[in-house]
Amino acid sequence: RRDAELARQLRDALNSAALNAAEGSDQRGARRVNHYCIALGSAREAFVALRAAEAWGFVGPLPDEVRATMNRVIGTLVKVTR
């Protein structure tokens, strides 16, 4: 079973998280926070997409390392957006 739309959303969210985090690192002030906030939302979206794919049976159980990495990335972005 596959879901092309969910796969596209996951890919777009992962790309957005990475690209906005990178772009934010070169900014200052409100622009920096804005990019990090977008990256945070995208990282959360990607994690939910992964868990949805798991729940629908499109992928096997997510490895603990994947869950830990996503939680660490999201936690870091939460800290830098405060």
PyMOL Python script that loads the backbone (N, CA, C, O; Angstrom):
from pymol import cmd

cmd.read_pdbstr("""\
ATOM      1  N   ARG A   1       0.842  -1.190   0.000  1.00  0.00           N
ATOM      2  CA  ARG A   1       0.000   0.000   0.000  1.00  0.00           C
ATOM      3  C   ARG A   1       0.872   1.233   0.000  1.00  0.00           C
ATOM      4  O   ARG A   1       1.946   1.268   0.600  1.00  0.00           O
ATOM      5  N   ARG A   2       0.375   2.250  -0.696  1.00  0.00           N
ATOM      6  CA  ARG A   2       1.111   3.505  -0.787  1.00  0.00           C
ATOM      7  C   ARG A   2       0.143   4.679  -0.774  1.00  0.00           C
ATOM      8  O   ARG A   2      -1.036   4.538  -1.099  1.00  0.00           O
ATOM      9  N   ASP A   3       0.660   5.825  -0.397  1.00  0.00           N
ATOM     10  CA  ASP A   3      -0.108   7.069  -0.415  1.00  0.00           C
ATOM     11  C   ASP A   3       0.820   8.147  -0.950  1.00  0.00           C
ATOM     12  O   ASP A   3       1.638   8.697  -0.212  1.00  0.00           O
ATOM     13  N   ALA A   4       0.690   8.444  -2.232  1.00  0.00           N
ATOM     14  CA  ALA A   4       1.585   9.399  -2.884  1.00  0.00           C
ATOM     15  C   ALA A   4       1.478  10.787  -2.260  1.00  0.00           C
ATOM     16  O   ALA A   4       2.480  11.493  -2.142  1.00  0.00           O
ATOM     17  N   GLU A   5       0.281  11.180  -1.863  1.00  0.00           N
ATOM     18  CA  GLU A   5       0.096  12.512  -1.270  1.00  0.00           C
ATOM     19  C   GLU A   5       0.804  12.611   0.082  1.00  0.00           C
ATOM     20  O   GLU A   5       1.458  13.614   0.368  1.00  0.00           O
ATOM     21  N   LEU A   6       0.678  11.587   0.904  1.00  0.00           N
ATOM     22  CA  LEU A   6       1.365  11.592   2.198  1.00  0.00           C
ATOM     23  C   LEU A   6       2.877  11.590   1.994  1.00  0.00           C
ATOM     24  O   LEU A   6       3.601  12.285   2.708  1.00  0.00           O
ATOM     25  N   ALA A   7       3.351  10.822   1.036  1.00  0.00           N
ATOM     26  CA  ALA A   7       4.791  10.792   0.741  1.00  0.00           C
ATOM     27  C   ALA A   7       5.280  12.167   0.288  1.00  0.00           C
ATOM     28  O   ALA A   7       6.359  12.605   0.687  1.00  0.00           O
ATOM     29  N   ARG A   8       4.487  12.848  -0.545  1.00  0.00           N
ATOM     30  CA  ARG A   8       4.859  14.190  -1.005  1.00  0.00           C
ATOM     31  C   ARG A   8       4.886  15.167   0.166  1.00  0.00           C
ATOM     32  O   ARG A   8       5.810  15.972   0.286  1.00  0.00           O
ATOM     33  N   GLN A   9       3.877  15.096   1.026  1.00  0.00           N
ATOM     34  CA  GLN A   9       3.842  15.991   2.186  1.00  0.00           C
ATOM     35  C   GLN A   9       5.029  15.744   3.106  1.00  0.00           C
ATOM     36  O   GLN A   9       5.623  16.690   3.624  1.00  0.00           O
ATOM     37  N   LEU A  10       5.372  14.492   3.309  1.00  0.00           N
ATOM     38  CA  LEU A  10       6.518  14.160   4.150  1.00  0.00           C
ATOM     39  C   LEU A  10       7.795  14.722   3.550  1.00  0.00           C
ATOM     40  O   LEU A  10       8.589  15.351   4.249  1.00  0.00           O
ATOM     41  N   ARG A  11       7.995  14.498   2.258  1.00  0.00           N
ATOM     42  CA  ARG A  11       9.197  15.007   1.583  1.00  0.00           C
ATOM     43  C   ARG A  11       9.259  16.533   1.668  1.00  0.00           C
ATOM     44  O   ARG A  11      10.307  17.096   1.986  1.00  0.00           O
ATOM     45  N   ASP A  12       8.140  17.202   1.384  1.00  0.00           N
ATOM     46  CA  ASP A  12       8.108  18.664   1.432  1.00  0.00           C
ATOM     47  C   ASP A  12       8.376  19.184   2.840  1.00  0.00           C
ATOM     48  O   ASP A  12       9.096  20.167   3.010  1.00  0.00           O
ATOM     49  N   ALA A  13       7.801  18.530   3.852  1.00  0.00           N
ATOM     50  CA  ALA A  13       7.997  18.971   5.235  1.00  0.00           C
ATOM     51  C   ALA A  13       9.447  18.793   5.669  1.00  0.00           C
ATOM     52  O   ALA A  13      10.011  19.670   6.324  1.00  0.00           O
ATOM     53  N   LEU A  14      10.052  17.665   5.308  1.00  0.00           N
ATOM     54  CA  LEU A  14      11.465  17.448   5.656  1.00  0.00           C
ATOM     55  C   LEU A  14      12.358  18.470   4.967  1.00  0.00           C
ATOM     56  O   LEU A  14      13.275  19.014   5.582  1.00  0.00           O
ATOM     57  N   ASN A  15      12.092  18.732   3.683  1.00  0.00           N
ATOM     58  CA  ASN A  15      12.873  19.738   2.960  1.00  0.00           C
ATOM     59  C   ASN A  15      12.698  21.116   3.581  1.00  0.00           C
ATOM     60  O   ASN A  15      13.672  21.847   3.758  1.00  0.00           O
ATOM     61  N   SER A  16      11.463  21.474   3.913  1.00  0.00           N
ATOM     62  CA  SER A  16      11.191  22.783   4.505  1.00  0.00           C
ATOM     63  C   SER A  16      11.885  22.939   5.852  1.00  0.00           C
ATOM     64  O   SER A  16      12.456  23.992   6.138  1.00  0.00           O
ATOM     65  N   ALA A  17      11.841  21.905   6.675  1.00  0.00           N
ATOM     66  CA  ALA A  17      12.497  21.976   7.985  1.00  0.00           C
ATOM     67  C   ALA A  17      13.990  22.215   7.823  1.00  0.00           C
ATOM     68  O   ALA A  17      14.559  23.090   8.475  1.00  0.00           O
ATOM     69  N   ALA A  18      14.616  21.446   6.963  1.00  0.00           N
ATOM     70  CA  ALA A  18      16.066  21.577   6.772  1.00  0.00           C
ATOM     71  C   ALA A  18      16.435  22.922   6.157  1.00  0.00           C
ATOM     72  O   ALA A  18      17.363  23.585   6.621  1.00  0.00           O
ATOM     73  N   LEU A  19      15.719  23.324   5.125  1.00  0.00           N
ATOM     74  CA  LEU A  19      16.066  24.563   4.422  1.00  0.00           C
ATOM     75  C   LEU A  19      15.807  25.796   5.280  1.00  0.00           C
ATOM     76  O   LEU A  19      16.612  26.727   5.276  1.00  0.00           O
ATOM     77  N   ASN A  20      14.697  25.817   6.015  1.00  0.00           N
ATOM     78  CA  ASN A  20      14.414  26.974   6.866  1.00  0.00           C
ATOM     79  C   ASN A  20      15.358  27.054   8.053  1.00  0.00           C
ATOM     80  O   ASN A  20      15.737  28.151   8.465  1.00  0.00           O
ATOM     81  N   ALA A  21      15.744  25.915   8.610  1.00  0.00           N
ATOM     82  CA  ALA A  21      16.730  25.933   9.699  1.00  0.00           C
ATOM     83  C   ALA A  21      18.057  26.477   9.193  1.00  0.00           C
ATOM     84  O   ALA A  21      18.702  27.280   9.867  1.00  0.00           O
ATOM     85  N   ALA A  22      18.463  26.044   8.017  1.00  0.00           N
ATOM     86  CA  ALA A  22      19.725  26.528   7.443  1.00  0.00           C
ATOM     87  C   ALA A  22      19.652  28.017   7.140  1.00  0.00           C
ATOM     88  O   ALA A  22      20.583  28.762   7.446  1.00  0.00           O
ATOM     89  N   GLU A  23      18.550  28.454   6.540  1.00  0.00           N
ATOM     90  CA  GLU A  23      18.419  29.874   6.212  1.00  0.00           C
ATOM     91  C   GLU A  23      18.346  30.721   7.480  1.00  0.00           C
ATOM     92  O   GLU A  23      18.916  31.810   7.532  1.00  0.00           O
ATOM     93  N   GLY A  24      17.655  30.230   8.491  1.00  0.00           N
ATOM     94  CA  GLY A  24      17.558  30.965   9.746  1.00  0.00           C
ATOM     95  C   GLY A  24      18.898  31.147  10.430  1.00  0.00           C
ATOM     96  O   GLY A  24      19.112  32.139  11.126  1.00  0.00           O
ATOM     97  N   SER A  25      19.796  30.203  10.238  1.00  0.00           N
ATOM     98  CA  SER A  25      21.099  30.294  10.907  1.00  0.00           C
ATOM     99  C   SER A  25      21.935  31.464  10.404  1.00  0.00           C
ATOM    100  O   SER A  25      22.872  31.890  11.079  1.00  0.00           O
ATOM    101  N   ASP A  26      21.606  31.987   9.226  1.00  0.00           N
ATOM    102  CA  ASP A  26      22.328  33.137   8.677  1.00  0.00           C
ATOM    103  C   ASP A  26      21.620  34.462   8.938  1.00  0.00           C
ATOM    104  O   ASP A  26      22.094  35.510   8.499  1.00  0.00           O
ATOM    105  N   GLN A  27      20.497  34.429   9.642  1.00  0.00           N
ATOM    106  CA  GLN A  27      19.708  35.631   9.890  1.00  0.00           C
ATOM    107  C   GLN A  27      19.888  36.100  11.332  1.00  0.00           C
ATOM    108  O   GLN A  27      20.504  35.421  12.154  1.00  0.00           O
ATOM    109  N   ARG A  28      19.347  37.254  11.610  1.00  0.00           N
ATOM    110  CA  ARG A  28      19.378  37.824  12.959  1.00  0.00           C
ATOM    111  C   ARG A  28      17.968  38.257  13.354  1.00  0.00           C
ATOM    112  O   ARG A  28      17.113  38.481  12.497  1.00  0.00           O
ATOM    113  N   GLY A  29      17.743  38.370  14.638  1.00  0.00           N
ATOM    114  CA  GLY A  29      16.507  38.932  15.165  1.00  0.00           C
ATOM    115  C   GLY A  29      15.255  38.194  14.736  1.00  0.00           C
ATOM    116  O   GLY A  29      15.208  36.964  14.726  1.00  0.00           O
ATOM    117  N   ALA A  30      14.225  38.982  14.376  1.00  0.00           N
ATOM    118  CA  ALA A  30      12.917  38.422  14.043  1.00  0.00           C
ATOM    119  C   ALA A  30      12.970  37.521  12.814  1.00  0.00           C
ATOM    120  O   ALA A  30      12.233  36.538  12.736  1.00  0.00           O
ATOM    121  N   ARG A  31      13.836  37.845  11.853  1.00  0.00           N
ATOM    122  CA  ARG A  31      13.947  37.000  10.650  1.00  0.00           C
ATOM    123  C   ARG A  31      14.453  35.611  11.017  1.00  0.00           C
ATOM    124  O   ARG A  31      13.982  34.606  10.486  1.00  0.00           O
ATOM    125  N   ARG A  32      15.411  35.568  11.926  1.00  0.00           N
ATOM    126  CA  ARG A  32      15.952  34.282  12.374  1.00  0.00           C
ATOM    127  C   ARG A  32      14.860  33.457  13.057  1.00  0.00           C
ATOM    128  O   ARG A  32      14.665  32.283  12.742  1.00  0.00           O
ATOM    129  N   VAL A  33      14.155  34.083  13.991  1.00  0.00           N
ATOM    130  CA  VAL A  33      13.092  33.389  14.719  1.00  0.00           C
ATOM    131  C   VAL A  33      12.009  32.923  13.754  1.00  0.00           C
ATOM    132  O   VAL A  33      11.495  31.814  13.898  1.00  0.00           O
ATOM    133  N   ASN A  34      11.653  33.748  12.774  1.00  0.00           N
ATOM    134  CA  ASN A  34      10.626  33.371  11.807  1.00  0.00           C
ATOM    135  C   ASN A  34      11.023  32.110  11.044  1.00  0.00           C
ATOM    136  O   ASN A  34      10.215  31.192  10.904  1.00  0.00           O
ATOM    137  N   HIS A  35      12.244  32.058  10.557  1.00  0.00           N
ATOM    138  CA  HIS A  35      12.697  30.863   9.829  1.00  0.00           C
ATOM    139  C   HIS A  35      12.706  29.639  10.740  1.00  0.00           C
ATOM    140  O   HIS A  35      12.321  28.548  10.319  1.00  0.00           O
ATOM    141  N   TYR A  36      13.139  29.814  11.976  1.00  0.00           N
ATOM    142  CA  TYR A  36      13.155  28.689  12.908  1.00  0.00           C
ATOM    143  C   TYR A  36      11.735  28.236  13.260  1.00  0.00           C
ATOM    144  O   TYR A  36      11.497  27.043  13.443  1.00  0.00           O
ATOM    145  N   CYS A  37      10.799  29.169  13.356  1.00  0.00           N
ATOM    146  CA  CYS A  37       9.399  28.799  13.618  1.00  0.00           C
ATOM    147  C   CYS A  37       8.825  27.987  12.458  1.00  0.00           C
ATOM    148  O   CYS A  37       8.116  27.004  12.671  1.00  0.00           O
ATOM    149  N   ILE A  38       9.133  28.400  11.245  1.00  0.00           N
ATOM    150  CA  ILE A  38       8.681  27.641  10.075  1.00  0.00           C
ATOM    151  C   ILE A  38       9.318  26.257  10.082  1.00  0.00           C
ATOM    152  O   ILE A  38       8.645  25.259   9.822  1.00  0.00           O
ATOM    153  N   ALA A  39      10.613  26.196  10.380  1.00  0.00           N
ATOM    154  CA  ALA A  39      11.307  24.906  10.453  1.00  0.00           C
ATOM    155  C   ALA A  39      10.672  24.012  11.515  1.00  0.00           C
ATOM    156  O   ALA A  39      10.516  22.810  11.304  1.00  0.00           O
ATOM    157  N   LEU A  40      10.308  24.595  12.650  1.00  0.00           N
ATOM    158  CA  LEU A  40       9.679  23.836  13.728  1.00  0.00           C
ATOM    159  C   LEU A  40       8.345  23.245  13.274  1.00  0.00           C
ATOM    160  O   LEU A  40       8.084  22.060  13.478  1.00  0.00           O
ATOM    161  N   GLY A  41       7.517  24.064  12.666  1.00  0.00           N
ATOM    162  CA  GLY A  41       6.232  23.568  12.169  1.00  0.00           C
ATOM    163  C   GLY A  41       6.415  22.456  11.152  1.00  0.00           C
ATOM    164  O   GLY A  41       5.682  21.468  11.163  1.00  0.00           O
ATOM    165  N   SER A  42       7.386  22.618  10.280  1.00  0.00           N
ATOM    166  CA  SER A  42       7.649  21.602   9.260  1.00  0.00           C
ATOM    167  C   SER A  42       8.190  20.317   9.873  1.00  0.00           C
ATOM    168  O   SER A  42       7.827  19.224   9.439  1.00  0.00           O
ATOM    169  N   ALA A  43       9.055  20.436  10.878  1.00  0.00           N
ATOM    170  CA  ALA A  43       9.579  19.243  11.550  1.00  0.00           C
ATOM    171  C   ALA A  43       8.453  18.488  12.252  1.00  0.00           C
ATOM    172  O   ALA A  43       8.402  17.259  12.209  1.00  0.00           O
ATOM    173  N   ARG A  44       7.560  19.220  12.893  1.00  0.00           N
ATOM    174  CA  ARG A  44       6.418  18.573  13.545  1.00  0.00           C
ATOM    175  C   ARG A  44       5.527  17.885  12.511  1.00  0.00           C
ATOM    176  O   ARG A  44       5.067  16.763  12.724  1.00  0.00           O
ATOM    177  N   GLU A  45       5.289  18.567  11.395  1.00  0.00           N
ATOM    178  CA  GLU A  45       4.479  17.985  10.326  1.00  0.00           C
ATOM    179  C   GLU A  45       5.121  16.699   9.799  1.00  0.00           C
ATOM    180  O   GLU A  45       4.432  15.704   9.575  1.00  0.00           O
ATOM    181  N   ALA A  46       6.430  16.725   9.605  1.00  0.00           N
ATOM    182  CA  ALA A  46       7.136  15.546   9.099  1.00  0.00           C
ATOM    183  C   ALA A  46       7.015  14.381  10.080  1.00  0.00           C
ATOM    184  O   ALA A  46       6.797  13.241   9.669  1.00  0.00           O
ATOM    185  N   PHE A  47       7.155  14.661  11.358  1.00  0.00           N
ATOM    186  CA  PHE A  47       7.077  13.599  12.361  1.00  0.00           C
ATOM    187  C   PHE A  47       5.675  12.989  12.380  1.00  0.00           C
ATOM    188  O   PHE A  47       5.523  11.771  12.478  1.00  0.00           O
ATOM    189  N   VAL A  48       4.664  13.833  12.287  1.00  0.00           N
ATOM    190  CA  VAL A  48       3.289  13.325  12.246  1.00  0.00           C
ATOM    191  C   VAL A  48       3.060  12.515  10.971  1.00  0.00           C
ATOM    192  O   VAL A  48       2.382  11.488  11.007  1.00  0.00           O
ATOM    193  N   ALA A  49       3.611  12.960   9.857  1.00  0.00           N
ATOM    194  CA  ALA A  49       3.473  12.205   8.604  1.00  0.00           C
ATOM    195  C   ALA A  49       4.124  10.829   8.727  1.00  0.00           C
ATOM    196  O   ALA A  49       3.577   9.837   8.245  1.00  0.00           O
ATOM    197  N   LEU A  50       5.282  10.769   9.367  1.00  0.00           N
ATOM    198  CA  LEU A  50       5.934   9.475   9.590  1.00  0.00           C
ATOM    199  C   LEU A  50       5.069   8.563  10.460  1.00  0.00           C
ATOM    200  O   LEU A  50       4.925   7.373  10.180  1.00  0.00           O
ATOM    201  N   ARG A  51       4.497   9.138  11.516  1.00  0.00           N
ATOM    202  CA  ARG A  51       3.655   8.331  12.403  1.00  0.00           C
ATOM    203  C   ARG A  51       2.358   7.918  11.717  1.00  0.00           C
ATOM    204  O   ARG A  51       1.839   6.831  11.970  1.00  0.00           O
ATOM    205  N   ALA A  52       1.831   8.788  10.844  1.00  0.00           N
ATOM    206  CA  ALA A  52       0.634   8.424  10.078  1.00  0.00           C
ATOM    207  C   ALA A  52       0.947   7.283   9.116  1.00  0.00           C
ATOM    208  O   ALA A  52       0.167   6.338   8.992  1.00  0.00           O
ATOM    209  N   ALA A  53       2.085   7.371   8.439  1.00  0.00           N
ATOM    210  CA  ALA A  53       2.491   6.296   7.525  1.00  0.00           C
ATOM    211  C   ALA A  53       2.640   4.979   8.282  1.00  0.00           C
ATOM    212  O   ALA A  53       2.281   3.914   7.778  1.00  0.00           O
ATOM    213  N   GLU A  54       3.168   5.069   9.484  1.00  0.00           N
ATOM    214  CA  GLU A  54       3.304   3.879  10.332  1.00  0.00           C
ATOM    215  C   GLU A  54       1.920   3.340  10.704  1.00  0.00           C
ATOM    216  O   GLU A  54       1.675   2.137  10.615  1.00  0.00           O
ATOM    217  N   ALA A  55       1.025   4.226  11.118  1.00  0.00           N
ATOM    218  CA  ALA A  55      -0.313   3.811  11.547  1.00  0.00           C
ATOM    219  C   ALA A  55      -1.111   3.187  10.400  1.00  0.00           C
ATOM    220  O   ALA A  55      -1.862   2.235  10.612  1.00  0.00           O
ATOM    221  N   TRP A  56      -0.950   3.714   9.202  1.00  0.00           N
ATOM    222  CA  TRP A  56      -1.660   3.188   8.032  1.00  0.00           C
ATOM    223  C   TRP A  56      -1.008   1.927   7.475  1.00  0.00           C
ATOM    224  O   TRP A  56      -1.559   1.289   6.577  1.00  0.00           O
ATOM    225  N   GLY A  57       0.144   1.569   7.995  1.00  0.00           N
ATOM    226  CA  GLY A  57       0.824   0.368   7.524  1.00  0.00           C
ATOM    227  C   GLY A  57       1.627   0.569   6.255  1.00  0.00           C
ATOM    228  O   GLY A  57       1.998  -0.401   5.593  1.00  0.00           O
ATOM    229  N   PHE A  58       1.905   1.838   5.902  1.00  0.00           N
ATOM    230  CA  PHE A  58       2.705   2.121   4.705  1.00  0.00           C
ATOM    231  C   PHE A  58       4.180   1.854   4.952  1.00  0.00           C
ATOM    232  O   PHE A  58       4.934   1.572   4.020  1.00  0.00           O
ATOM    233  N   VAL A  59       4.586   1.944   6.211  1.00  0.00           N
ATOM    234  CA  VAL A  59       5.964   1.642   6.615  1.00  0.00           C
ATOM    235  C   VAL A  59       5.892   0.767   7.861  1.00  0.00           C
ATOM    236  O   VAL A  59       4.860   0.693   8.527  1.00  0.00           O
ATOM    237  N   GLY A  60       6.992   0.115   8.159  1.00  0.00           N
ATOM    238  CA  GLY A  60       7.059  -0.676   9.382  1.00  0.00           C
ATOM    239  C   GLY A  60       7.182   0.233  10.594  1.00  0.00           C
ATOM    240  O   GLY A  60       7.144   1.456  10.463  1.00  0.00           O
ATOM    241  N   PRO A  61       7.327  -0.352  11.758  1.00  0.00           N
ATOM    242  CA  PRO A  61       7.497   0.444  12.973  1.00  0.00           C
ATOM    243  C   PRO A  61       8.702   1.378  12.852  1.00  0.00           C
ATOM    244  O   PRO A  61       9.772   0.980  12.393  1.00  0.00           O
ATOM    245  N   LEU A  62       8.504   2.626  13.274  1.00  0.00           N
ATOM    246  CA  LEU A  62       9.604   3.587  13.226  1.00  0.00           C
ATOM    247  C   LEU A  62      10.672   3.180  14.232  1.00  0.00           C
ATOM    248  O   LEU A  62      10.357   2.906  15.390  1.00  0.00           O
ATOM    249  N   PRO A  63      11.919   3.137  13.807  1.00  0.00           N
ATOM    250  CA  PRO A  63      12.995   2.807  14.744  1.00  0.00           C
ATOM    251  C   PRO A  63      13.088   3.856  15.858  1.00  0.00           C
ATOM    252  O   PRO A  63      12.801   5.034  15.643  1.00  0.00           O
ATOM    253  N   ASP A  64      13.488   3.410  17.035  1.00  0.00           N
ATOM    254  CA  ASP A  64      13.649   4.330  18.163  1.00  0.00           C
ATOM    255  C   ASP A  64      14.595   5.471  17.810  1.00  0.00           C
ATOM    256  O   ASP A  64      14.399   6.599  18.261  1.00  0.00           O
ATOM    257  N   GLU A  65      15.611   5.190  17.011  1.00  0.00           N
ATOM    258  CA  GLU A  65      16.572   6.227  16.624  1.00  0.00           C
ATOM    259  C   GLU A  65      15.899   7.336  15.812  1.00  0.00           C
ATOM    260  O   GLU A  65      16.232   8.510  15.974  1.00  0.00           O
ATOM    261  N   VAL A  66      14.966   6.974  14.949  1.00  0.00           N
ATOM    262  CA  VAL A  66      14.236   7.976  14.163  1.00  0.00           C
ATOM    263  C   VAL A  66      13.380   8.827  15.091  1.00  0.00           C
ATOM    264  O   VAL A  66      13.379  10.053  14.989  1.00  0.00           O
ATOM    265  N   ARG A  67      12.658   8.183  15.987  1.00  0.00           N
ATOM    266  CA  ARG A  67      11.825   8.933  16.938  1.00  0.00           C
ATOM    267  C   ARG A  67      12.685   9.870  17.796  1.00  0.00           C
ATOM    268  O   ARG A  67      12.325  11.027  18.009  1.00  0.00           O
ATOM    269  N   ALA A  68      13.812   9.368  18.280  1.00  0.00           N
ATOM    270  CA  ALA A  68      14.696  10.179  19.123  1.00  0.00           C
ATOM    271  C   ALA A  68      15.263  11.356  18.341  1.00  0.00           C
ATOM    272  O   ALA A  68      15.348  12.466  18.868  1.00  0.00           O
ATOM    273  N   THR A  69      15.647  11.128  17.105  1.00  0.00           N
ATOM    274  CA  THR A  69      16.198  12.211  16.286  1.00  0.00           C
ATOM    275  C   THR A  69      15.149  13.279  16.025  1.00  0.00           C
ATOM    276  O   THR A  69      15.431  14.470  16.153  1.00  0.00           O
ATOM    277  N   MET A  70      13.946  12.864  15.662  1.00  0.00           N
ATOM    278  CA  MET A  70      12.887  13.844  15.409  1.00  0.00           C
ATOM    279  C   MET A  70      12.571  14.632  16.678  1.00  0.00           C
ATOM    280  O   MET A  70      12.406  15.851  16.624  1.00  0.00           O
ATOM    281  N   ASN A  71      12.485  13.949  17.816  1.00  0.00           N
ATOM    282  CA  ASN A  71      12.227  14.652  19.079  1.00  0.00           C
ATOM    283  C   ASN A  71      13.356  15.615  19.424  1.00  0.00           C
ATOM    284  O   ASN A  71      13.099  16.700  19.945  1.00  0.00           O
ATOM    285  N   ARG A  72      14.595  15.240  19.146  1.00  0.00           N
ATOM    286  CA  ARG A  72      15.738  16.117  19.426  1.00  0.00           C
ATOM    287  C   ARG A  72      15.704  17.350  18.520  1.00  0.00           C
ATOM    288  O   ARG A  72      15.929  18.466  18.988  1.00  0.00           O
ATOM    289  N   VAL A  73      15.429  17.157  17.242  1.00  0.00           N
ATOM    290  CA  VAL A  73      15.350  18.288  16.307  1.00  0.00           C
ATOM    291  C   VAL A  73      14.231  19.230  16.727  1.00  0.00           C
ATOM    292  O   VAL A  73      14.429  20.444  16.788  1.00  0.00           O
ATOM    293  N   ILE A  74      13.068  18.683  17.014  1.00  0.00           N
ATOM    294  CA  ILE A  74      11.933  19.509  17.432  1.00  0.00           C
ATOM    295  C   ILE A  74      12.256  20.233  18.738  1.00  0.00           C
ATOM    296  O   ILE A  74      11.959  21.420  18.872  1.00  0.00           O
ATOM    297  N   GLY A  75      12.853  19.543  19.690  1.00  0.00           N
ATOM    298  CA  GLY A  75      13.227  20.173  20.958  1.00  0.00           C
ATOM    299  C   GLY A  75      14.205  21.317  20.781  1.00  0.00           C
ATOM    300  O   GLY A  75      14.077  22.358  21.425  1.00  0.00           O
ATOM    301  N   THR A  76      15.180  21.126  19.911  1.00  0.00           N
ATOM    302  CA  THR A  76      16.156  22.188  19.640  1.00  0.00           C
ATOM    303  C   THR A  76      15.473  23.392  19.017  1.00  0.00           C
ATOM    304  O   THR A  76      15.749  24.530  19.399  1.00  0.00           O
ATOM    305  N   LEU A  77      14.583  23.153  18.062  1.00  0.00           N
ATOM    306  CA  LEU A  77      13.890  24.266  17.411  1.00  0.00           C
ATOM    307  C   LEU A  77      12.959  24.989  18.383  1.00  0.00           C
ATOM    308  O   LEU A  77      12.803  26.207  18.296  1.00  0.00           O
ATOM    309  N   VAL A  78      12.346  24.259  19.300  1.00  0.00           N
ATOM    310  CA  VAL A  78      11.515  24.909  20.326  1.00  0.00           C
ATOM    311  C   VAL A  78      12.379  25.858  21.150  1.00  0.00           C
ATOM    312  O   VAL A  78      11.974  26.988  21.420  1.00  0.00           O
ATOM    313  N   LYS A  79      13.561  25.408  21.548  1.00  0.00           N
ATOM    314  CA  LYS A  79      14.448  26.244  22.370  1.00  0.00           C
ATOM    315  C   LYS A  79      14.881  27.505  21.637  1.00  0.00           C
ATOM    316  O   LYS A  79      14.912  28.584  22.231  1.00  0.00           O
ATOM    317  N   VAL A  80      15.215  27.386  20.361  1.00  0.00           N
ATOM    318  CA  VAL A  80      15.727  28.568  19.648  1.00  0.00           C
ATOM    319  C   VAL A  80      14.621  29.513  19.197  1.00  0.00           C
ATOM    320  O   VAL A  80      14.914  30.612  18.727  1.00  0.00           O
ATOM    321  N   THR A  81      13.359  29.115  19.329  1.00  0.00           N
ATOM    322  CA  THR A  81      12.267  30.019  18.963  1.00  0.00           C
ATOM    323  C   THR A  81      11.699  30.757  20.163  1.00  0.00           C
ATOM    324  O   THR A  81      10.793  31.576  20.012  1.00  0.00           O
ATOM    325  N   ARG A  82      12.214  30.480  21.342  1.00  0.00           N
ATOM    326  CA  ARG A  82      11.716  31.171  22.545  1.00  0.00           C
ATOM    327  C   ARG A  82      12.363  32.507  22.703  1.00  0.00           C
ATOM    328  O   ARG A  82      12.067  33.228  23.656  1.00  0.00           O
TER     329      ARG A  82
END
""", "prot")
cmd.dss("prot")
cmd.show_as("cartoon", "prot")
cmd.util.cbc("prot")
cmd.orient("prot")
